[in-house]
């Protein structure tokens, strides 16, 4: 149940960001749910591999290269899903930063409700 709620909250964050950011678009709410699922799968499977492969660059840039890795994950999801588009690496970085911010806010609200 907790996983489904987190995916739905992530989908809400994707929809909000697609309304706010000009170069990010999501066709429907179902597409936003699919984006949330695909992003979670890519973060679970692909991101650790990319982090290990790029560890020297990440250490040299003091972790800032992780922003590029997050942008790559967002652009991969954009290529996999038809109704989800992100135009450019810069917008993917902005989208990933804002998505992380919204998810942390929404998840903290979720944790406070359980107490």
C-alpha positions as protocol buffer text, in pm:
chain_id: "A"
residue {
  index: 1
  type: UNK
  ca { x: 0 y: 0 z: 0 }
}
residue {
  index: 2
  type: UNK
  ca { x: 284 y: 234 z: 87 }
}
residue {
  index: 3
  type: UNK
  ca { x: 449 y: 172 z: -253 }
}
residue {
  index: 4
  type: UNK
  ca { x: 128 y: 252 z: -442 }
}
residue {
  index: 5
  type: UNK
  ca { x: 85 y: 573 z: -243 }
}
residue {
  index: 6
  type: UNK
  ca { x: 444 y: 678 z: -314 }
}
residue {
  index: 7
  type: UNK
  ca { x: 398 y: 613 z: -687 }
}
residue {
  index: 8
  type: UNK
  ca { x: 77 y: 817 z: -689 }
}
residue {
  index: 9
  type: UNK
  ca { x: 248 y: 1103 z: -504 }
}
residue {
  index: 10
  type: UNK
  ca { x: 534 y: 1091 z: -754 }
}
residue {
  index: 11
  type: UNK
  ca { x: 280 y: 1101 z: -1038 }
}
residue {
  index: 12
  type: UNK
  ca { x: 121 y: 1410 z: -880 }
}
residue {
  index: 13
  type: UNK
  ca { x: 465 y: 1573 z: -863 }
}
residue {
  index: 14
  type: UNK
  ca { x: 527 y: 1487 z: -1232 }
}
residue {
  index: 15
  type: UNK
  ca { x: 195 y: 1644 z: -1331 }
}
residue {
  index: 16
  type: UNK
  ca { x: 264 y: 1960 z: -1129 }
}
residue {
  index: 17
  type: UNK
  ca { x: 610 y: 1995 z: -1281 }
}
residue {
  index: 18
  type: UNK
  ca { x: 477 y: 1943 z: -1632 }
}
residue {
  index: 19
  type: UNK
  ca { x: 239 y: 2234 z: -1573 }
}
residue {
  index: 20
  type: UNK
  ca { x: 513 y: 2458 z: -1432 }
}
residue {
  index: 21
  type: UNK
  ca { x: 812 y: 2383 z: -1656 }
}
residue {
  index: 22
  type: UNK
  ca { x: 775 y: 2490 z: -2020 }
}
residue {
  index: 23
  type: UNK
  ca { x: 988 y: 2218 z: -2183 }
}
residue {
  index: 24
  type: UNK
  ca { x: 842 y: 1924 z: -1990 }
}
residue {
  index: 25
  type: UNK
  ca { x: 508 y: 1776 z: -2090 }
}
residue {
  index: 26
  type: UNK
  ca { x: 291 y: 1484 z: -1984 }
}
residue {
  index: 27
  type: UNK
  ca { x: -12 y: 1390 z: -2191 }
}
residue {
  index: 28
  type: UNK
  ca { x: -237 y: 1243 z: -1922 }
}
residue {
  index: 29
  type: UNK
  ca { x: -257 y: 1133 z: -1562 }
}
residue {
  index: 30
  type: UNK
  ca { x: -211 y: 770 z: -1665 }
}
residue {
  index: 31
  type: UNK
  ca { x: 109 y: 870 z: -1842 }
}
residue {
  index: 32
  type: UNK
  ca { x: 224 y: 1044 z: -1523 }
}
residue {
  index: 33
  type: UNK
  ca { x: 170 y: 722 z: -1327 }
}
residue {
  index: 34
  type: UNK
  ca { x: 366 y: 530 z: -1590 }
}
residue {
  index: 35
  type: UNK
  ca { x: 644 y: 792 z: -1568 }
}
residue {
  index: 36
  type: UNK
  ca { x: 657 y: 749 z: -1190 }
}
residue {
  index: 37
  type: UNK
  ca { x: 683 y: 370 z: -1223 }
}
residue {
  index: 38
  type: UNK
  ca { x: 947 y: 384 z: -1498 }
}
residue {
  index: 39
  type: UNK
  ca { x: 1154 y: 643 z: -1309 }
}
residue {
  index: 40
  type: UNK
  ca { x: 1147 y: 431 z: -995 }
}
residue {
  index: 41
  type: UNK
  ca { x: 1254 y: 123 z: -1193 }
}
residue {
  index: 42
  type: UNK
  ca { x: 1533 y: 312 z: -1370 }
}
residue {
  index: 43
  type: UNK
  ca { x: 1652 y: 457 z: -1039 }
}
residue {
  index: 44
  type: UNK
  ca { x: 1653 y: 107 z: -891 }
}
residue {
  index: 45
  type: UNK
  ca { x: 1825 y: -76 z: -1179 }
}
residue {
  index: 46
  type: UNK
  ca { x: 2022 y: 165 z: -1401 }
}
residue {
  index: 47
  type: UNK
  ca { x: 2130 y: 439 z: -1160 }
}
residue {
  index: 48
  type: UNK
  ca { x: 2354 y: 222 z: -937 }
}
residue {
  index: 49
  type: UNK
  ca { x: 2533 y: 92 z: -1246 }
}
residue {
  index: 50
  type: UNK
  ca { x: 2590 y: 445 z: -1376 }
}
residue {
  index: 51
  type: UNK
  ca { x: 2709 y: 564 z: -1035 }
}
residue {
  index: 52
  type: UNK
  ca { x: 2966 y: 284 z: -1013 }
}
residue {
  index: 53
  type: UNK
  ca { x: 3087 y: 338 z: -1370 }
}
residue {
  index: 54
  type: UNK
  ca { x: 3127 y: 712 z: -1322 }
}
residue {
  index: 55
  type: UNK
  ca { x: 3264 y: 705 z: -967 }
}
residue {
  index: 56
  type: UNK
  ca { x: 3595 y: 878 z: -1049 }
}
residue {
  index: 57
  type: UNK
  ca { x: 3417 y: 1166 z: -1225 }
}
residue {
  index: 58
  type: UNK
  ca { x: 3168 y: 1191 z: -939 }
}
residue {
  index: 59
  type: UNK
  ca { x: 3450 y: 1212 z: -684 }
}
residue {
  index: 60
  type: UNK
  ca { x: 3638 y: 1475 z: -886 }
}
residue {
  index: 61
  type: UNK
  ca { x: 3326 y: 1691 z: -920 }
}
residue {
  index: 62
  type: UNK
  ca { x: 3240 y: 1641 z: -551 }
}
residue {
  index: 63
  type: UNK
  ca { x: 2914 y: 1467 z: -637 }
}
residue {
  index: 64
  type: UNK
  ca { x: 2781 y: 1720 z: -884 }
}
residue {
  index: 65
  type: UNK
  ca { x: 2801 y: 1465 z: -1165 }
}
residue {
  index: 66
  type: UNK
  ca { x: 2509 y: 1287 z: -996 }
}
residue {
  index: 67
  type: UNK
  ca { x: 2291 y: 1566 z: -1138 }
}
residue {
  index: 68
  type: UNK
  ca { x: 2398 y: 1459 z: -1486 }
}
residue {
  index: 69
  type: UNK
  ca { x: 2321 y: 1096 z: -1402 }
}
residue {
  index: 70
  type: UNK
  ca { x: 1974 y: 1199 z: -1284 }
}
residue {
  index: 71
  type: UNK
  ca { x: 1925 y: 1391 z: -1609 }
}
residue {
  index: 72
  type: UNK
  ca { x: 2026 y: 1082 z: -1807 }
}
residue {
  index: 73
  type: UNK
  ca { x: 1768 y: 877 z: -1616 }
}
residue {
  index: 74
  type: UNK
  ca { x: 1498 y: 1139 z: -1691 }
}
residue {
  index: 75
  type: UNK
  ca { x: 1593 y: 1148 z: -2061 }
}
residue {
  index: 76
  type: UNK
  ca { x: 1586 y: 766 z: -2077 }
}
residue {
  index: 77
  type: UNK
  ca { x: 1234 y: 770 z: -1934 }
}
residue {
  index: 78
  type: UNK
  ca { x: 1141 y: 1037 z: -2186 }
}
residue {
  index: 79
  type: UNK
  ca { x: 1261 y: 811 z: -2468 }
}
residue {
  index: 80
  type: UNK
  ca { x: 1075 y: 506 z: -2334 }
}
residue {
  index: 81
  type: UNK
  ca { x: 738 y: 672 z: -2271 }
}
residue {
  index: 82
  type: UNK
  ca { x: 545 y: 823 z: -2563 }
}
residue {
  index: 83
  type: UNK
  ca { x: 338 y: 1082 z: -2376 }
}
residue {
  index: 84
  type: UNK
  ca { x: 628 y: 1218 z: -2169 }
}
residue {
  index: 85
  type: UNK
  ca { x: 876 y: 1463 z: -2322 }
}
residue {
  index: 86
  type: UNK
  ca { x: 1168 y: 1655 z: -2180 }
}
residue {
  index: 87
  type: UNK
  ca { x: 1348 y: 1890 z: -2419 }
}
residue {
  index: 88
  type: UNK
  ca { x: 1717 y: 1907 z: -2334 }
}
residue {
  index: 89
  type: UNK
  ca { x: 1959 y: 1810 z: -2065 }
}
residue {
  index: 90
  type: UNK
  ca { x: 1923 y: 2138 z: -1876 }
}
residue {
  index: 91
  type: UNK
  ca { x: 1548 y: 2090 z: -1841 }
}
residue {
  index: 92
  type: UNK
  ca { x: 1606 y: 1731 z: -1733 }
}
residue {
  index: 93
  type: UNK
  ca { x: 1838 y: 1854 z: -1456 }
}
residue {
  index: 94
  type: UNK
  ca { x: 1584 y: 2116 z: -1345 }
}
residue {
  index: 95
  type: UNK
  ca { x: 1305 y: 1856 z: -1360 }
}
residue {
  index: 96
  type: UNK
  ca { x: 1506 y: 1608 z: -1152 }
}
residue {
  index: 97
  type: UNK
  ca { x: 1594 y: 1869 z: -888 }
}
residue {
  index: 98
  type: UNK
  ca { x: 1235 y: 1990 z: -855 }
}
residue {
  index: 99
  type: UNK
  ca { x: 1098 y: 1633 z: -862 }
}
residue {
  index: 100
  type: UNK
  ca { x: 1327 y: 1539 z: -574 }
}
residue {
  index: 101
  type: UNK
  ca { x: 1216 y: 1846 z: -381 }
}
residue {
  index: 102
  type: UNK
  ca { x: 844 y: 1778 z: -436 }
}
residue {
  index: 103
  type: UNK
  ca { x: 882 y: 1410 z: -353 }
}
residue {
  index: 104
  type: UNK
  ca { x: 1059 y: 1487 z: -26 }
}
residue {
  index: 105
  type: UNK
  ca { x: 787 y: 1736 z: 70 }
}
residue {
  index: 106
  type: UNK
  ca { x: 504 y: 1498 z: -22 }
}
residue {
  index: 107
  type: UNK
  ca { x: 668 y: 1201 z: 151 }
}
residue {
  index: 108
  type: UNK
  ca { x: 725 y: 1405 z: 468 }
}
residue {
  index: 109
  type: UNK
  ca { x: 356 y: 1499 z: 470 }
}
residue {
  index: 110
  type: UNK
  ca { x: 278 y: 1129 z: 431 }
}
residue {
  index: 111
  type: UNK
  ca { x: 499 y: 1038 z: 729 }
}
residue {
  index: 112
  type: UNK
  ca { x: 342 y: 1307 z: 949 }
}
residue {
  index: 113
  type: UNK
  ca { x: -7 y: 1172 z: 878 }
}
residue {
  index: 114
  type: UNK
  ca { x: 88 y: 828 z: 1009 }
}
residue {
  index: 115
  type: UNK
  ca { x: 200 y: 953 z: 1352 }
}
